[in-house]
């Protein structure tokens, strides 16, 4: 059975401009992905928001996963605070599987994000969660938490985002995506 390690942000201190924080919203997205993953036959493990990055990496590495999927947001720096928008997929530099996953996820995110040309791909050698997991790792950045438009878009489109990410995951894993009825989507990890 294909397997993913879900790693929504554990960043409580990263506040959303609309209220609450990054950890809260990224966990809502992960929660909303679960019914789609189950329906599509994708096994999953998940981080504990109280864990450190090293504990998250260790748990991910404790068993086999086809993909380690991080869900995060960014914020603008300095004069760009609140002004930057966009989504991205970040993979470990030189990882062929990471690049394939990034291409799939960004291609699908462009279909739902309000400004598709702002959905990009980049690579990173320094992020420990991208670098140190045994599984192919991908960090999906779902926008900028300090930008009112991005923060509002994420908070108002949790299920749409979750469905898109689950579809992308199924495509990456080469398994059929199975949609679920709205009543079956209510699930809390």
N, CA and C atoms as an extended XYZ file, in Angstrom:
567
Properties=species:S:1:pos:R:3:atomname:S:1:resname:S:1:resid:I:1 pbc="F F F"
N         0.846       -1.178        0.000 N   UNK     1
C         0.000        0.000        0.000 CA  UNK     1
C         0.891        1.242        0.000 C   UNK     1
N         0.633        2.204       -0.880 N   UNK     2
C         1.440        3.432       -0.884 CA  UNK     2
C         1.270        4.186        0.437 C   UNK     2
N         2.330        4.877        0.825 N   UNK     3
C         2.335        5.515        2.147 CA  UNK     3
C         2.928        6.919        2.081 C   UNK     3
N         2.330        7.819        2.860 N   UNK     4
C         2.811        9.196        2.966 CA  UNK     4
C         2.964        9.555        4.439 C   UNK     4
N         3.945       10.363        4.723 N   UNK     5
C         4.076       10.946        6.050 CA  UNK     5
C         3.617       12.395        5.942 C   UNK     5
N         2.509       12.720        6.595 N   UNK     6
C         1.977       14.084        6.587 CA  UNK     6
C         2.635       14.885        7.693 C   UNK     6
N         3.159       16.021        7.338 N   UNK     7
C         3.841       16.868        8.307 CA  UNK     7
C         3.343       18.311        8.196 C   UNK     7
N         2.093       18.550        8.689 N   UNK     8
C         1.627       19.940        8.718 CA  UNK     8
C         2.458       20.744        9.715 C   UNK     8
N         2.554       22.019        9.478 N   UNK     9
C         3.370       22.906       10.303 CA  UNK     9
C         3.073       22.741       11.789 C   UNK     9
N         4.115       22.821       12.589 N   UNK    10
C         3.966       22.830       14.047 CA  UNK    10
C         4.361       24.204       14.597 C   UNK    10
N         4.219       25.223       13.762 N   UNK    11
C         4.649       26.583       14.096 CA  UNK    11
C         3.500       27.395       14.718 C   UNK    11
N         3.296       27.230       16.018 N   UNK    12
C         2.242       27.970       16.718 CA  UNK    12
C         2.492       29.477       16.732 C   UNK    12
N         3.759       29.870       16.749 N   UNK    13
C         4.094       31.297       16.863 CA  UNK    13
C         3.951       32.049       15.540 C   UNK    13
N         3.740       31.328       14.438 N   UNK    14
C         3.587       31.968       13.133 CA  UNK    14
C         2.120       32.339       12.926 C   UNK    14
N         1.778       33.576       13.267 N   UNK    15
C         0.386       34.015       13.283 CA  UNK    15
C        -0.137       34.358       11.896 C   UNK    15
N        -1.403       34.013       11.671 N   UNK    16
C        -2.126       34.403       10.466 CA  UNK    16
C        -2.624       35.831       10.655 C   UNK    16
N        -2.572       36.632        9.607 N   UNK    17
C        -3.055       38.007        9.674 CA  UNK    17
C        -4.563       38.030        9.971 C   UNK    17
N        -5.263       36.943        9.631 N   UNK    18
C        -6.716       36.861        9.847 CA  UNK    18
C        -7.075       36.262       11.201 C   UNK    18
N        -6.087       35.865       11.975 N   UNK    19
C        -6.333       35.244       13.273 CA  UNK    19
C        -5.878       33.792       13.278 C   UNK    19
N        -5.585       33.289       14.448 N   UNK    20
C        -5.061       31.951       14.679 CA  UNK    20
C        -3.643       31.851       14.124 C   UNK    20
N        -3.174       30.620       13.821 N   UNK    21
C        -1.773       30.480       13.430 CA  UNK    21
C        -1.578       29.422       12.349 C   UNK    21
N        -0.360       29.344       11.857 N   UNK    22
C        -0.013       28.433       10.771 CA  UNK    22
C        -0.268       26.979       11.161 C   UNK    22
N         0.115       26.596       12.366 N   UNK    23
C        -0.103       25.221       12.816 CA  UNK    23
C        -1.586       24.855       12.722 C   UNK    23
N        -2.443       25.730       13.177 N   UNK    24
C        -3.886       25.475       13.163 CA  UNK    24
C        -4.388       25.214       11.739 C   UNK    24
N        -4.076       26.105       10.810 N   UNK    25
C        -4.600       25.970        9.451 CA  UNK    25
C        -3.970       24.818        8.680 C   UNK    25
N        -2.684       24.586        8.852 N   UNK    26
C        -2.063       23.480        8.134 CA  UNK    26
C        -2.561       22.135        8.659 C   UNK    26
N        -2.890       22.065        9.939 N   UNK    27
C        -3.484       20.848       10.481 CA  UNK    27
C        -4.917       20.666       10.001 C   UNK    27
N        -5.647       21.762        9.802 N   UNK    28
C        -6.988       21.637        9.208 CA  UNK    28
C        -6.901       21.060        7.797 C   UNK    28
N        -5.930       21.511        7.021 N   UNK    29
C        -5.740       20.978        5.667 CA  UNK    29
C        -5.405       19.488        5.746 C   UNK    29
N        -4.475       19.111        6.622 N   UNK    30
C        -4.115       17.694        6.765 CA  UNK    30
C        -5.321       16.869        7.210 C   UNK    30
N        -6.093       17.378        8.156 N   UNK    31
C        -7.311       16.686        8.600 CA  UNK    31
C        -8.245       16.439        7.420 C   UNK    31
N        -8.407       17.451        6.591 N   UNK    32
C        -9.327       17.355        5.452 CA  UNK    32
C        -8.800       16.419        4.365 C   UNK    32
N        -7.503       16.163        4.332 N   UNK    33
C        -6.936       15.232        3.359 CA  UNK    33
C        -7.250       13.776        3.701 C   UNK    33
N        -7.405       13.482        4.977 N   UNK    34
C        -7.514       12.100        5.454 CA  UNK    34
C        -8.618       11.297        4.764 C   UNK    34
N        -9.854       11.790        4.651 N   UNK    35
C       -10.874       10.967        3.971 CA  UNK    35
C       -10.521       10.645        2.522 C   UNK    35
N        -9.884       11.586        1.829 N   UNK    36
C        -9.459       11.339        0.448 CA  UNK    36
C        -8.356       10.278        0.401 C   UNK    36
N        -7.406       10.352        1.331 N   UNK    37
C        -6.318        9.376        1.369 CA  UNK    37
C        -6.873        7.983        1.640 C   UNK    37
N        -7.758        7.889        2.621 N   UNK    38
C        -8.348        6.586        2.950 CA  UNK    38
C        -9.132        6.026        1.774 C   UNK    38
N        -9.953        6.860        1.138 N   UNK    39
C       -10.764        6.400        0.008 CA  UNK    39
C        -9.879        5.952       -1.160 C   UNK    39
N        -8.723        6.590       -1.297 N   UNK    40
C        -7.814        6.272       -2.410 CA  UNK    40
C        -6.826        5.161       -2.062 C   UNK    40
N        -6.931        4.603       -0.848 N   UNK    41
C        -6.052        3.502       -0.452 CA  UNK    41
C        -4.631        3.926       -0.163 C   UNK    41
N        -4.460        5.139        0.315 N   UNK    42
C        -3.125        5.651        0.647 CA  UNK    42
C        -2.963        5.625        2.163 C   UNK    42
N        -2.007        4.851        2.628 N   UNK    43
C        -1.707        4.769        4.053 CA  UNK    43
C        -0.972        6.053        4.461 C   UNK    43
N        -1.130        6.449        5.709 N   UNK    44
C        -0.440        7.663        6.147 CA  UNK    44
C        -0.074        7.579        7.611 C   UNK    44
N         0.972        8.279        7.945 N   UNK    45
C         1.354        8.591        9.314 CA  UNK    45
C         1.409       10.096        9.375 C   UNK    45
N         1.455       10.610       10.597 N   UNK    46
C         1.354       12.053       10.733 CA  UNK    46
C         2.185       12.549       11.910 C   UNK    46
N         2.722       13.746       11.763 N   UNK    47
C         3.509       14.310       12.848 CA  UNK    47
C         2.618       14.693       14.025 C   UNK    47
N         3.249       14.848       15.151 N   UNK    48
C         2.590       15.362       16.350 CA  UNK    48
C         3.009       16.825       16.435 C   UNK    48
N         2.039       17.764       16.434 N   UNK    49
C         2.409       19.183       16.448 CA  UNK    49
C         3.313       19.587       17.614 C   UNK    49
N         3.343       18.784       18.680 N   UNK    50
C         4.193       19.108       19.826 CA  UNK    50
C         5.631       18.652       19.668 C   UNK    50
N         5.915       17.915       18.596 N   UNK    51
C         7.268       17.405       18.396 CA  UNK    51
C         8.207       18.448       17.808 C   UNK    51
N         9.477       18.250       18.075 N   UNK    52
C        10.514       19.070       17.436 CA  UNK    52
C        10.702       18.588       16.000 C   UNK    52
N        11.405       19.370       15.214 N   UNK    53
C        11.707       18.967       13.836 CA  UNK    53
C        12.467       17.638       13.843 C   UNK    53
N        13.432       17.477       14.737 N   UNK    54
C        14.199       16.227       14.780 CA  UNK    54
C        13.303       15.047       15.134 C   UNK    54
N        12.376       15.221       16.064 N   UNK    55
C        11.452       14.135       16.405 CA  UNK    55
C        10.543       13.794       15.219 C   UNK    55
N        10.116       14.813       14.473 N   UNK    56
C         9.287       14.581       13.284 CA  UNK    56
C        10.078       13.781       12.251 C   UNK    56
N        11.322       14.164       12.012 N   UNK    57
C        12.174       13.452       11.061 CA  UNK    57
C        12.377       12.006       11.516 C   UNK    57
N        12.671       11.813       12.801 N   UNK    58
C        12.887       10.462       13.327 CA  UNK    58
C        11.647        9.591       13.165 C   UNK    58
N        10.464       10.159       13.439 N   UNK    59
C         9.232        9.378       13.293 CA  UNK    59
C         9.001        9.031       11.823 C   UNK    59
N         9.219        9.986       10.941 N   UNK    60
C         9.072        9.710        9.510 CA  UNK    60
C        10.033        8.609        9.074 C   UNK    60
N        11.252        8.652        9.561 N   UNK    61
C        12.270        7.681        9.172 CA  UNK    61
C        12.114        6.327        9.851 C   UNK    61
N        11.206        6.232       10.826 N   UNK    62
C        11.052        4.981       11.568 CA  UNK    62
C        10.355        3.893       10.760 C   UNK    62
N         9.727        4.253        9.654 N   UNK    63
C         9.144        3.254        8.758 CA  UNK    63
C         9.167        3.791        7.335 C   UNK    63
N         8.865        2.925        6.392 N   UNK    64
C         8.936        3.319        4.992 CA  UNK    64
C         7.756        4.209        4.607 C   UNK    64
N         8.049        5.307        3.890 N   UNK    65
C         7.034        6.161        3.279 CA  UNK    65
C         7.494        6.486        1.857 C   UNK    65
N         6.534        6.563        0.956 N   UNK    66
C         6.856        6.931       -0.420 CA  UNK    66
C         7.121        8.425       -0.560 C   UNK    66
N         6.515        9.223        0.335 N   UNK    67
C         6.700       10.672        0.296 CA  UNK    67
C         6.534       11.239        1.692 C   UNK    67
N         7.369       12.196        2.028 N   UNK    68
C         7.252       12.979        3.261 CA  UNK    68
C         6.729       14.338        2.819 C   UNK    68
N         5.481       14.656        3.174 N   UNK    69
C         4.814       15.858        2.673 CA  UNK    69
C         4.614       16.876        3.789 C   UNK    69
N         5.321       17.996        3.672 N   UNK    70
C         5.205       19.087        4.633 CA  UNK    70
C         4.221       20.125        4.110 C   UNK    70
N         3.395       20.661        5.007 N   UNK    71
C         2.439       21.721        4.669 CA  UNK    71
C         2.809       22.949        5.484 C   UNK    71
N         3.141       24.027        4.802 N   UNK    72
C         3.599       25.242        5.466 CA  UNK    72
C         3.053       26.481        4.778 C   UNK    72
N         3.351       27.628        5.386 N   UNK    73
C         3.109       28.932        4.774 CA  UNK    73
C         4.339       29.782        5.027 C   UNK    73
N         4.418       30.894        4.352 N   UNK    74
C         5.547       31.811        4.489 CA  UNK    74
C         5.047       33.156        4.992 C   UNK    74
N         5.974       34.077        5.160 N   UNK    75
C         5.621       35.470        5.444 CA  UNK    75
C         6.646       36.362        4.762 C   UNK    75
N         6.208       37.548        4.389 N   UNK    76
C         7.109       38.505        3.768 CA  UNK    76
C         8.094       39.045        4.786 C   UNK    76
N         9.272       39.434        4.323 N   UNK    77
C        10.324       39.928        5.208 CA  UNK    77
C        10.508       41.426        4.987 C   UNK    77
N        10.682       42.156        6.085 N   UNK    78
C        10.961       43.590        6.005 CA  UNK    78
C         9.863       44.361        5.304 C   UNK    78
N        10.237       45.140        4.288 N   UNK    79
C         9.272       45.956        3.551 CA  UNK    79
C         8.263       45.118        2.775 C   UNK    79
N         8.538       43.837        2.609 N   UNK    80
C         7.630       42.962        1.861 CA  UNK    80
C         6.569       42.306        2.745 C   UNK    80
N         6.646       42.537        4.060 N   UNK    81
C         5.661       41.955        4.975 CA  UNK    81
C         4.251       42.344        4.542 C   UNK    81
N         3.409       41.334        4.370 N   UNK    82
C         2.021       41.546        3.989 CA  UNK    82
C         1.787       41.808        2.518 C   UNK    82
N         2.851       41.921        1.720 N   UNK    83
C         2.713       42.288        0.304 CA  UNK    83
C         2.949       41.140       -0.667 C   UNK    83
N         3.580       40.073       -0.210 N   UNK    84
C         3.957       38.979       -1.093 CA  UNK    84
C         2.854       37.926       -1.110 C   UNK    84
N         2.633       37.341       -2.281 N   UNK    85
C         1.672       36.251       -2.431 CA  UNK    85
C         2.323       35.121       -3.209 C   UNK    85
N         1.686       33.975       -3.179 N   UNK    86
C         2.131       32.866       -4.012 CA  UNK    86
C         2.261       31.574       -3.242 C   UNK    86
N         2.301       30.491       -3.992 N   UNK    87
C         2.478       29.160       -3.438 CA  UNK    87
C         3.701       28.542       -4.089 C   UNK    87
N         4.267       27.534       -3.423 N   UNK    88
C         5.427       26.875       -4.008 CA  UNK    88
C         5.555       25.449       -3.503 C   UNK    88
N         6.330       24.687       -4.229 N   UNK    89
C         6.721       23.344       -3.811 CA  UNK    89
C         8.238       23.340       -3.740 C   UNK    89
N         8.765       22.910       -2.617 N   UNK    90
C        10.204       22.917       -2.376 CA  UNK    90
C        10.673       21.481       -2.164 C   UNK    90
N        11.655       21.058       -2.939 N   UNK    91
C        12.189       19.699       -2.825 CA  UNK    91
C        13.691       19.782       -2.549 C   UNK    91
N        14.254       18.649       -2.118 N   UNK    92
C        15.683       18.607       -1.847 CA  UNK    92
C        16.460       18.704       -3.162 C   UNK    92
N        17.408       19.611       -3.224 N   UNK    93
C        18.215       19.824       -4.418 CA  UNK    93
C        18.859       18.509       -4.868 C   UNK    93
N        18.625       18.172       -6.113 N   UNK    94
C        19.207       16.960       -6.671 CA  UNK    94
C        18.345       15.715       -6.533 C   UNK    94
N        17.182       15.831       -5.908 N   UNK    95
C        16.297       14.675       -5.734 CA  UNK    95
C        15.380       14.528       -6.948 C   UNK    95
N        15.595       13.498       -7.776 N   UNK    96
C        14.723       13.328       -8.946 CA  UNK    96
C        13.260       13.114       -8.540 C   UNK    96
N        13.029       12.297       -7.502 N   UNK    97
C        11.663       12.075       -7.029 CA  UNK    97
C        11.034       13.342       -6.479 C   UNK    97
N        11.833       14.157       -5.812 N   UNK    98
C        11.340       15.430       -5.296 CA  UNK    98
C        10.929       16.365       -6.412 C   UNK    98
N        11.710       16.397       -7.475 N   UNK    99
C        11.382       17.252       -8.625 CA  UNK    99
C        10.104       16.773       -9.301 C   UNK    99
N         9.946       15.469       -9.449 N   UNK   100
C         8.715       14.918      -10.036 CA  UNK   100
C         7.516       15.315       -9.177 C   UNK   100
N         7.628       15.138       -7.862 N   UNK   101
C         6.538       15.500       -6.960 CA  UNK   101
C         6.242       16.997       -7.050 C   UNK   101
N         7.272       17.820       -7.066 N   UNK   102
C         7.087       19.272       -7.150 CA  UNK   102
C         6.355       19.657       -8.428 C   UNK   102
N         6.717       19.033       -9.534 N   UNK   103
C         6.038       19.318      -10.803 CA  UNK   103
C         4.558       18.963      -10.730 C   UNK   103
N         4.250       17.806      -10.171 N   UNK   104
C         2.850       17.379      -10.063 CA  UNK   104
C         2.067       18.312       -9.154 C   UNK   104
N         2.587       18.580       -7.972 N   UNK   105
C         1.854       19.392       -7.000 CA  UNK   105
C         1.658       20.822       -7.503 C   UNK   105
N         2.695       21.423       -8.088 N   UNK   106
C         2.521       22.796       -8.572 CA  UNK   106
C         1.581       22.843       -9.770 C   UNK   106
N         1.660       21.850      -10.637 N   UNK   107
C         0.739       21.807      -11.772 CA  UNK   107
C        -0.714       21.784      -11.324 C   UNK   107
N        -0.989       21.017      -10.286 N   UNK   108
C        -2.355       20.942       -9.780 CA  UNK   108
C        -2.745       22.172       -8.963 C   UNK   108
N        -1.810       22.713       -8.179 N   UNK   109
C        -2.128       23.924       -7.410 CA  UNK   109
C        -2.445       25.106       -8.326 C   UNK   109
N        -1.806       25.160       -9.479 N   UNK   110
C        -2.088       26.243      -10.430 CA  UNK   110
C        -3.544       26.234      -10.879 C   UNK   110
N        -4.199       25.090      -10.800 N   UNK   111
C        -5.606       24.977      -11.204 CA  UNK   111
C        -6.561       25.570      -10.182 C   UNK   111
N        -6.101       25.748       -8.933 N   UNK   112
C        -7.014       26.270       -7.902 CA  UNK   112
C        -6.560       27.591       -7.287 C   UNK   112
N        -5.267       27.885       -7.299 N   UNK   113
C        -4.779       29.121       -6.672 CA  UNK   113
C        -5.229       30.309       -7.519 C   UNK   113
N        -5.687       31.394       -6.882 N   UNK   114
C        -6.232       32.533       -7.632 CA  UNK   114
C        -5.281       33.186       -8.643 C   UNK   114
N        -3.978       33.095       -8.419 N   UNK   115
C        -3.001       33.686       -9.348 CA  UNK   115
C        -2.023       32.575       -9.741 C   UNK   115
N        -2.392       31.747      -10.737 N   UNK   116
C        -1.588       30.557      -11.066 CA  UNK   116
C        -0.130       30.846      -11.382 C   UNK   116
N         0.159       32.015      -11.962 N   UNK   117
C         1.553       32.315      -12.312 CA  UNK   117
C         2.427       32.529      -11.081 C   UNK   117
N         1.818       32.626       -9.888 N   UNK   118
C         2.587       32.766       -8.655 CA  UNK   118
C         2.813       31.432       -7.939 C   UNK   118
N         2.527       30.323       -8.611 N   UNK   119
C         2.808       28.995       -8.070 CA  UNK   119
C         4.132       28.542       -8.677 C   UNK   119
N         5.131       28.334       -7.824 N   UNK   120
C         6.494       28.089       -8.301 CA  UNK   120
C         7.101       26.835       -7.675 C   UNK   120
N         8.255       26.464       -8.207 N   UNK   121
C         9.042       25.335       -7.698 CA  UNK   121
C        10.413       25.864       -7.314 C   UNK   121
N        10.931       25.349       -6.200 N   UNK   122
C        12.321       25.647       -5.841 CA  UNK   122
C        12.920       24.425       -5.148 C   UNK   122
N        14.228       24.452       -4.979 N   UNK   123
C        14.906       23.370       -4.270 CA  UNK   123
C        15.696       23.962       -3.108 C   UNK   123
N        16.018       23.104       -2.153 N   UNK   124
C        16.662       23.551       -0.922 CA  UNK   124
C        17.571       22.433       -0.420 C   UNK   124
N        18.753       22.808        0.049 N   UNK   125
C        19.673       21.842        0.650 CA  UNK   125
C        19.773       22.017        2.162 C   UNK   125
N        19.191       23.085        2.705 N   UNK   126
C        19.411       23.412        4.108 CA  UNK   126
C        18.272       23.027        5.041 C   UNK   126
N        17.040       23.009        4.554 N   UNK   127
C        15.904       22.668        5.413 CA  UNK   127
C        16.059       21.227        5.899 C   UNK   127
N        16.195       21.019        7.222 N   UNK   128
C        16.464       19.662        7.714 CA  UNK   128
C        15.350       18.662        7.392 C   UNK   128
N        14.125       19.108        7.368 N   UNK   129
C        13.028       18.178        7.098 CA  UNK   129
C        13.017       17.754        5.633 C   UNK   129
N        13.455       18.610        4.744 N   UNK   130
C        13.584       18.258        3.321 CA  UNK   130
C        14.835       17.399        3.119 C   UNK   130
N        15.879       17.723        3.838 N   UNK   131
C        17.188       17.090        3.636 CA  UNK   131
C        17.333       15.730        4.327 C   UNK   131
N        16.776       15.583        5.532 N   UNK   132
C        17.137       14.439        6.380 CA  UNK   132
C        16.114       13.312        6.446 C   UNK   132
N        15.012       13.423        5.731 N   UNK   133
C        14.055       12.313        5.732 CA  UNK   133
C        14.506       11.252        4.736 C   UNK   133
N        14.238        9.997        5.068 N   UNK   134
C        14.583        8.897        4.159 CA  UNK   134
C        13.705        8.920        2.921 C   UNK   134
N        12.449        9.266        3.093 N   UNK   135
C        11.515        9.324        1.969 CA  UNK   135
C        11.811       10.553        1.114 C   UNK   135
N        11.374       10.502       -0.125 N   UNK   136
C        11.380       11.707       -0.951 CA  UNK   136
C        10.586       12.752       -0.171 C   UNK   136
N        11.123       13.966       -0.067 N   UNK   137
C        10.462       14.999        0.729 CA  UNK   137
C        10.026       16.162       -0.153 C   UNK   137
N         8.860       16.698        0.192 N   UNK   138
C         8.333       17.857       -0.517 CA  UNK   138
C         7.660       18.772        0.489 C   UNK   138
N         8.042       20.044        0.458 N   UNK   139
C         7.369       21.037        1.278 CA  UNK   139
C         6.465       21.857        0.365 C   UNK   139
N         5.172       21.824        0.648 N   UNK   140
C         4.219       22.621       -0.103 CA  UNK   140
C         3.915       23.862        0.726 C   UNK   140
N         4.226       25.010        0.159 N   UNK   141
C         3.966       26.303        0.808 CA  UNK   141
C         2.666       26.828        0.210 C   UNK   141
N         1.646       26.943        1.057 N   UNK   142
C         0.293       27.272        0.591 CA  UNK   142
C        -0.007       28.767        0.602 C   UNK   142
N         1.009       29.595        0.572 N   UNK   143
C         0.802       31.034        0.497 CA  UNK   143
C         1.525       31.757        1.622 C   UNK   143
N         1.125       33.007        1.820 N   UNK   144
C         1.752       33.882        2.810 CA  UNK   144
C         0.750       34.225        3.901 C   UNK   144
N         1.071       33.820        5.117 N   UNK   145
C         0.165       33.998        6.257 CA  UNK   145
C         0.013       35.464        6.663 C   UNK   145
N         0.942       36.331        6.241 N   UNK   146
C         0.843       37.753        6.589 CA  UNK   146
C         0.188       38.574        5.478 C   UNK   146
N        -0.241       37.901        4.412 N   UNK   147
C        -0.945       38.567        3.315 CA  UNK   147
C        -2.430       38.270        3.463 C   UNK   147
N        -3.253       39.290        3.548 N   UNK   148
C        -4.682       39.117        3.811 CA  UNK   148
C        -5.364       38.257        2.755 C   UNK   148
N        -4.996       38.435        1.485 N   UNK   149
C        -5.620       37.647        0.422 CA  UNK   149
C        -5.239       36.171        0.527 C   UNK   149
N        -3.972       35.871        0.739 N   UNK   150
C        -3.550       34.473        0.865 CA  UNK   150
C        -4.129       33.837        2.126 C   UNK   150
N        -4.046       34.524        3.249 N   UNK   151
C        -4.559       33.973        4.506 CA  UNK   151
C        -6.059       33.710        4.410 C   UNK   151
N        -6.788       34.630        3.811 N   UNK   152
C        -8.238       34.455        3.641 CA  UNK   152
C        -8.518       33.319        2.676 C   UNK   152
N        -7.759       33.254        1.590 N   UNK   153
C        -7.977       32.183        0.610 CA  UNK   153
C        -7.786       30.815        1.254 C   UNK   153
N        -6.710       30.635        2.004 N   UNK   154
C        -6.465       29.346        2.657 CA  UNK   154
C        -7.570       29.033        3.647 C   UNK   154
N        -7.899       29.971        4.513 N   UNK   155
C        -8.904       29.686        5.540 CA  UNK   155
C       -10.283       29.407        4.959 C   UNK   155
N       -10.589       29.947        3.775 N   UNK   156
C       -11.902       29.730        3.152 CA  UNK   156
C       -11.935       28.555        2.179 C   UNK   156
N       -10.795       27.907        1.933 N   UNK   157
C       -10.748       26.835        0.932 CA  UNK   157
C       -10.026       25.583        1.439 C   UNK   157
N       -10.216       25.267        2.699 N   UNK   158
C        -9.531       24.117        3.305 CA  UNK   158
C        -9.798       22.833        2.515 C   UNK   158
N       -11.075       22.516        2.253 N   UNK   159
C       -11.380       21.251        1.577 CA  UNK   159
C       -10.878       21.246        0.135 C   UNK   159
N       -11.012       22.351       -0.569 N   UNK   160
C       -10.519       22.433       -1.945 CA  UNK   160
C        -9.015       22.175       -1.995 C   UNK   160
N        -8.289       22.779       -1.083 N   UNK   161
C        -6.834       22.595       -1.015 CA  UNK   161
C        -6.503       21.144       -0.671 C   UNK   161
N        -7.201       20.598        0.333 N   UNK   162
C        -6.949       19.217        0.755 CA  UNK   162
C        -7.216       18.238       -0.385 C   UNK   162
N        -8.318       18.436       -1.089 N   UNK   163
C        -8.651       17.557       -2.216 CA  UNK   163
C        -7.576       17.650       -3.295 C   UNK   163
N        -7.122       18.862       -3.598 N   UNK   164
C        -6.096       19.074       -4.616 CA  UNK   164
C        -4.785       18.394       -4.211 C   UNK   164
N        -4.405       18.521       -2.948 N   UNK   165
C        -3.174       17.892       -2.468 CA  UNK   165
C        -3.295       16.368       -2.498 C   UNK   165
N        -4.462       15.839       -2.108 N   UNK   166
C        -4.669       14.387       -2.142 CA  UNK   166
C        -4.657       13.871       -3.583 C   UNK   166
N        -5.251       14.634       -4.499 N   UNK   167
C        -5.206       14.256       -5.925 CA  UNK   167
C        -3.760       14.237       -6.427 C   UNK   167
N        -2.999       15.243       -6.033 N   UNK   168
C        -1.595       15.313       -6.437 CA  UNK   168
C        -0.813       14.135       -5.874 C   UNK   168
N        -1.087       13.804       -4.634 N   UNK   169
C        -0.420       12.680       -3.994 CA  UNK   169
C        -0.753       11.372       -4.710 C   UNK   169
N        -2.030       11.172       -5.030 N   UNK   170
C        -2.435        9.970       -5.761 CA  UNK   170
C        -1.737        9.910       -7.121 C   UNK   170
N        -1.655       11.051       -7.788 N   UNK   171
C        -0.965       11.094       -9.084 CA  UNK   171
C         0.505       10.729       -8.920 C   UNK   171
N         1.167       11.291       -7.910 N   UNK   172
C         2.571       10.984       -7.667 CA  UNK   172
C         2.774        9.495       -7.374 C   UNK   172
N         1.854        8.927       -6.574 N   UNK   173
C         1.962        7.523       -6.173 CA  UNK   173
C         1.433        6.562       -7.231 C   UNK   173
N         0.850        7.135       -8.298 N   UNK   174
C         0.293        6.339       -9.399 CA  UNK   174
C        -0.824        5.410       -8.931 C   UNK   174
N        -1.714        5.966       -8.088 N   UNK   175
C        -2.915        5.243       -7.655 CA  UNK   175
C        -4.129        6.078       -8.045 C   UNK   175
N        -5.279        5.433       -8.270 N   UNK   176
C        -6.478        6.195       -8.624 CA  UNK   176
C        -6.941        7.066       -7.454 C   UNK   176
N        -7.265        8.308       -7.759 N   UNK   177
C        -7.836        9.202       -6.747 CA  UNK   177
C        -9.320        8.887       -6.638 C   UNK   177
N        -9.803        8.744       -5.398 N   UNK   178
C       -11.216        8.489       -5.149 CA  UNK   178
C       -11.778        9.675       -4.380 C   UNK   178
N       -12.756       10.332       -4.996 N   UNK   179
C       -13.425       11.456       -4.335 CA  UNK   179
C       -14.352       10.899       -3.254 C   UNK   179
N       -14.673       11.698       -2.282 N   UNK   180
C       -15.588       11.278       -1.216 CA  UNK   180
C       -16.737       12.265       -1.120 C   UNK   180
N       -17.870       11.756       -0.677 N   UNK   181
C       -19.059       12.589       -0.512 CA  UNK   181
C       -18.808       13.623        0.581 C   UNK   181
N       -19.456       14.785        0.489 N   UNK   182
C       -19.235       15.837        1.496 CA  UNK   182
C       -19.414       15.371        2.942 C   UNK   182
N       -20.407       14.539        3.217 N   UNK   183
C       -20.628       14.083        4.599 CA  UNK   183
C       -19.463       13.254        5.102 C   UNK   183
N       -18.782       12.539        4.202 N   UNK   184
C       -17.649       11.690        4.597 CA  UNK   184
C       -16.377       12.486        4.810 C   UNK   184
N       -16.385       13.762        4.455 N   UNK   185
C       -15.177       14.583        4.565 CA  UNK   185
C       -14.963       15.129        5.966 C   UNK   185
N       -15.954       15.012        6.811 N   UNK   186
C       -15.828       15.543        8.167 CA  UNK   186
C       -15.092       14.512        9.007 C   UNK   186
N       -13.855       14.845        9.319 N   UNK   187
C       -13.020       13.919       10.051 CA  UNK   187
C       -11.961       14.711       10.789 C   UNK   187
N       -11.682       14.359       11.977 N   UNK   188
C       -10.655       15.036       12.762 CA  UNK   188
C        -9.665       14.003       13.230 C   UNK   188
N        -8.386       14.216       12.959 N   UNK   189
C        -7.334       13.269       13.337 CA  UNK   189
C        -7.219       13.204       14.835 C   UNK   189
